[in-house]
Amino acid sequence: MSEPTERRAPFPPFTRETAIQKVRLAEDGWNSRDAAKVSLAYTPDTQWRNRAEFINGRAEAEAFLTRKWRKELDYRLIKELWAVEANRIAVRYAYEWHDDAGNWFRSYGNENWEFDDNGLMFNRYACINDMPIKESERKFHWPLGRRPDDHPGLSELGL
């Protein structure tokens, strides 16, 4: 799995509070849209299933994220803890984005995460559905980057 020098707090076993911290850190990372930086949260031998795509290793994860954020423009994501047990976290999330033709989407999904003892994710299983929306139906209006602390989460937005 990960090399001993790579560590990313909080570490398992997770409590509800540390799992919420881990979820927010993941959300913040993905909202940065910095594929190289985000990929460092995963073990070198990480395994993902993202929709119908299977990703093996950190290098493939970084390439996947680079492709993703070239296609999904003005990407804004909110994640919410669903469940936690030991070194596993389940989240639900939604993100808004548009394509290069200006068509807006809200993508809804669930992820199951599994972490090593150093707090790096080695398994990520994602199921995602895209729903076309009108630009006027958008709910995520913060400037690109980290979601402000006072911006409503998924439950508060009724999502």
C-alpha positions in Angstrom: 0.0 0.0 0.0 1.4 3.5 0.8 5.0 4.2 1.7 5.6 4.7 5.4 6.5 8.4 5.0 3.2 9.3 3.3 0.6 10.3 5.9 -2.6 12.2 5.7 -4.6 12.9 8.8 -7.1 12.2 10.2 -6.2 8.5 10.5 -8.4 5.4 11.0 -10.2 4.2 12.9 -12.5 7.1 12.2 -15.0 8.6 14.6 -18.0 10.5 13.2 -16.1 13.7 13.8 -12.9 12.7 12.2 -14.8 11.2 9.2 -16.6 14.5 8.7 -13.1 16.2 8.7 -11.9 13.6 6.1 -14.9 14.2 3.9 -14.5 18.0 4.0 -10.8 17.6 3.2 -11.6 15.5 0.2 -14.3 18.0 -0.9 -11.8 20.8 -0.6 -9.2 18.9 -2.6 -11.5 18.0 -5.4 -12.8 21.6 -5.6 -9.2 22.8 -6.1 -9.3 20.8 -9.4 -5.5 20.3 -9.0 -5.2 16.7 -10.1 -1.6 16.3 -9.0 -2.3 17.5 -5.5 -5.6 15.5 -5.2 -3.9 12.3 -6.3 -1.5 12.5 -3.3 -4.5 11.6 -1.0 -4.5 8.1 -2.5 -2.1 5.2 -2.1 0.3 4.7 -5.0 -1.6 1.4 -5.8 -5.1 2.9 -5.3 -8.0 1.2 -7.0 -11.0 3.0 -8.2 -14.3 2.3 -10.0 -15.7 5.5 -11.3 -18.9 5.0 -13.2 -17.8 2.2 -15.7 -14.1 3.1 -15.6 -11.5 1.2 -13.6 -8.5 3.1 -12.4 -5.4 1.4 -11.0 -2.7 3.5 -9.3 -2.1 7.1 -8.4 -0.8 8.0 -11.9 -4.0 6.7 -13.5 -6.0 8.6 -10.9 -4.2 11.8 -11.7 -4.7 11.3 -15.5 -8.4 10.6 -14.9 -8.9 13.8 -12.8 -7.0 15.9 -15.4 -9.4 14.6 -18.1 -12.4 15.0 -15.8 -11.8 18.7 -15.1 -11.0 19.5 -18.7 -14.5 18.3 -19.6 -16.5 19.3 -16.5 -16.0 23.1 -16.5 -16.7 25.4 -13.5 -16.9 22.3 -11.3 -18.2 22.8 -7.8 -18.7 19.9 -5.4 -20.4 19.3 -2.0 -19.8 16.0 -0.1 -21.7 14.8 2.9 -20.9 11.9 5.3 -23.3 9.0 5.0 -21.7 6.4 7.2 -18.4 5.5 8.9 -16.9 2.3 10.4 -13.3 1.8 11.3 -11.3 2.6 8.1 -14.3 2.9 5.8 -16.3 6.0 5.0 -19.4 6.3 2.8 -20.4 9.7 1.3 -23.0 11.1 -0.9 -22.3 14.1 -3.0 -23.5 16.4 -5.8 -21.6 18.6 -8.1 -22.5 21.1 -10.7 -20.6 21.7 -14.0 -21.1 22.6 -17.6 -19.7 21.3 -20.8 -17.9 23.3 -23.5 -21.3 24.0 -25.2 -22.6 25.7 -22.1 -25.0 22.8 -21.0 -25.3 22.6 -17.2 -25.5 19.4 -15.2 -25.9 18.4 -11.6 -24.2 15.1 -10.9 -25.3 13.0 -8.0 -23.4 10.2 -6.5 -22.3 7.9 -3.7 -18.8 6.8 -2.9 -17.4 4.1 -0.7 -13.9 4.8 0.6 -11.3 2.5 2.3 -8.2 3.9 3.9 -4.8 2.5 5.0 -3.3 3.1 8.5 -1.6 6.3 7.1 -4.9 7.9 6.2 -4.4 7.4 2.4 -7.3 6.1 0.4 -6.7 2.8 -1.3 -10.2 1.9 -2.5 -12.7 4.3 -4.0 -16.0 3.0 -5.5 -18.2 5.7 -7.1 -21.7 5.6 -8.6 -22.7 8.8 -10.4 -25.8 10.0 -12.3 -25.8 13.2 -14.4 -29.0 15.3 -14.5 -29.2 18.2 -17.1 -30.2 21.4 -15.4 -30.8 25.0 -16.6 -28.2 27.5 -15.5 -31.0 29.2 -13.5 -31.5 26.0 -11.5 -27.9 26.0 -10.2 -27.5 25.9 -6.4 -23.7 26.1 -6.0 -22.7 29.7 -6.5 -19.4 30.2 -4.6 -16.3 31.4 -6.5 -14.3 28.5 -7.9 -12.2 26.7 -5.2 -13.1 25.8 -1.6 -16.8 25.9 -0.6 -17.2 28.7 2.0 -18.0 27.4 5.5 -21.3 29.4 5.5 -22.5 27.9 2.2 -25.3 25.3 2.7 -24.5 21.6 2.4 -26.5 19.0 0.6 -29.1 18.5 3.3 -29.6 22.2 3.8 -30.1 22.6 0.0 -32.7 19.8 0.0 -30.4 17.6 -2.2 
